[in-house]
Amino acid sequence: MGVRNFKARPFLKWAGGKSQLLPQFQDLYPEALKNGCIDRYVEPFVGGGAVFFDVAARFEVKSFYLLDVNAELVLVYRVIQREPLRLIERLQDMAARYLGASEADRKSFYYAVRDRFNAAQPGINYEVYADVWVERAAQLLFMNRTCFNGLFRLNSKGQFNVPYGRYKNPKIVDADNIVKISRLLQRTEILCGDFTLCEPWVTENTFVYFDPPYRPLNATSHFTSYSRDKFGDADQVRLAEFFKRLAENHGVYLMLSNSDPTNEDAGDDFFAVLYEGFDIHVVSASRMINADPSKRGKVRELVITNYHC
Ligand SMILES: C[S@@+](CC[C@H](N)C(=O)[O-])C[C@H]1O[C@@H](n2cnc3c(N)ncnc32)[C@H](O)[C@@H]1O
């Protein structure tokens, strides 16, 4: 199969998703990507993969490398990669039962799925692909579509605790998209772990996009619920050191997103100091900037590149 574009779309609602920023990102991608000179795309904080799917749909890249510390998320990517049809079948079955039920029965169905998902957790070996992964991936995708706000949140015991969300007609399965994603994942390596594990993948003609958990602007915007592990300032510094080390390699294009501390404190030069010598661009995002989910507003965010745009 020759190199071609893959018109797959994100399949998960994921906190910090970048879909809304893609139009602004087009101008910030490296020229080498637009000219067809990039062989590898690496995304070490992949989450819902909005940028991964955008790059795969618009440019010809030979291979893709994804990493995320969230084991449940990586499990879903692996299942789509290996057994898309079994996953679609399970989702179609769940969707038929859910959508045909009364409001009260939908609610009990949701909580029964959530209970089974949580009860199975201690028995899952996230290292070795197994038959039970298909059911687990189906449960996670189903809950992502039917839970309140579509968030993925684990409590301190690692349990999924998001309540039922009252949606009229949620799209629980998009079979065509799952098949397209699976085709794209045939040329993709996916690992679970810390972002530094991507280093061996970063060779000449590689584009790396980093989208770490954002440094919080203030206490109420602090979002650390992707997994139980927090990503604090020490990790932001560790990431900047890693970025600088990769930037020393020839033919490596690096792009990184983060919050802009000057939204709250004009004198906060945390990222300006960490990424001194690199290009720092400003984009505008609509984010929840308050504890009240109905209050959204425009905030500035940073995009740092080791190349000029
Ligand atoms: C801002 S989200 C990425 C959102 C993604 N770009 C999208 O469009 O959906 C950050 C991701 O980093 C992951 N993460 C947190 N700490 C990590 C670490 N040390 N190494 C790798 N991934 C990490 C989280 O699980 C989460 O999926």
The ligand as an SDF file (V2000), in Angstrom:
LIG
                    3D

 27 29  0  0  0  0  0  0  0  0999 V2000
   -4.1170   17.9060   26.6730 C   0  0  0  0  0  0  0  0  0  0  0  0
   -4.3540   16.1680   26.6460 S   0  0  0  0  0  0  0  0  0  0  0  0
   -4.0740   15.8470   24.9600 C   0  0  0  0  0  0  0  0  0  0  0  0
   -5.2840   16.2030   24.1600 C   0  0  0  0  0  0  0  0  0  0  0  0
   -5.1680   15.7910   22.6910 C   0  0  0  0  0  0  0  0  0  0  0  0
   -4.1920   16.5830   21.9970 N   0  0  0  0  0  0  0  0  0  0  0  0
   -6.5130   15.8850   21.9790 C   0  0  0  0  0  0  0  0  0  0  0  0
   -6.6470   16.6530   21.0060 O   0  0  0  0  0  0  0  0  0  0  0  0
   -7.4460   15.1870   22.4000 O   0  0  0  0  0  0  0  0  0  0  0  0
   -2.9540   15.5540   27.4850 C   0  0  0  0  0  0  0  0  0  0  0  0
   -2.7400   14.0260   27.4650 C   0  0  0  0  0  0  0  0  0  0  0  0
   -1.4800   13.7630   28.1030 O   0  0  0  0  0  0  0  0  0  0  0  0
   -1.5530   12.5180   28.7900 C   0  0  0  0  0  0  0  0  0  0  0  0
   -0.4430   12.5050   29.7730 N   0  0  0  0  0  0  0  0  0  0  0  0
   -0.3930   13.0450   31.0270 C   0  0  0  0  0  0  0  0  0  0  0  0
    0.8310   12.8750   31.5760 N   0  0  0  0  0  0  0  0  0  0  0  0
    1.5910   12.2290   30.6380 C   0  0  0  0  0  0  0  0  0  0  0  0
    2.9490   11.7850   30.5990 C   0  0  0  0  0  0  0  0  0  0  0  0
    3.7940   11.9620   31.6240 N   0  0  0  0  0  0  0  0  0  0  0  0
    3.3960   11.1620   29.4610 N   0  0  0  0  0  0  0  0  0  0  0  0
    2.5550   10.9590   28.4120 C   0  0  0  0  0  0  0  0  0  0  0  0
    1.2460   11.3460   28.4000 N   0  0  0  0  0  0  0  0  0  0  0  0
    0.7810   11.9800   29.4930 C   0  0  0  0  0  0  0  0  0  0  0  0
   -2.9570   12.5010   29.3530 C   0  0  0  0  0  0  0  0  0  0  0  0
   -3.3780   11.1700   29.5970 O   0  0  0  0  0  0  0  0  0  0  0  0
   -3.7630   13.2050   28.2350 C   0  0  0  0  0  0  0  0  0  0  0  0
   -4.3400   12.2660   27.3570 O   0  0  0  0  0  0  0  0  0  0  0  0
  1  2  1  0
  2  3  1  0
  2 10  1  0
  3  4  1  0
  4  5  1  0
  5  6  1  0
  5  7  1  0
  7  8  2  0
  7  9  1  0
 10 11  1  0
 11 12  1  0
 11 26  1  0
 12 13  1  0
 13 14  1  0
 13 24  1  0
 14 15  1  0
 14 23  1  0
 15 16  2  0
 16 17  1  0
 17 18  1  0
 17 23  2  0
 18 19  1  0
 18 20  2  0
 20 21  1  0
 21 22  2  0
 22 23  1  0
 24 25  1  0
 24 26  1  0
 26 27  1  0
M  CHG  2   2   1   9  -1
M  END
$$$$
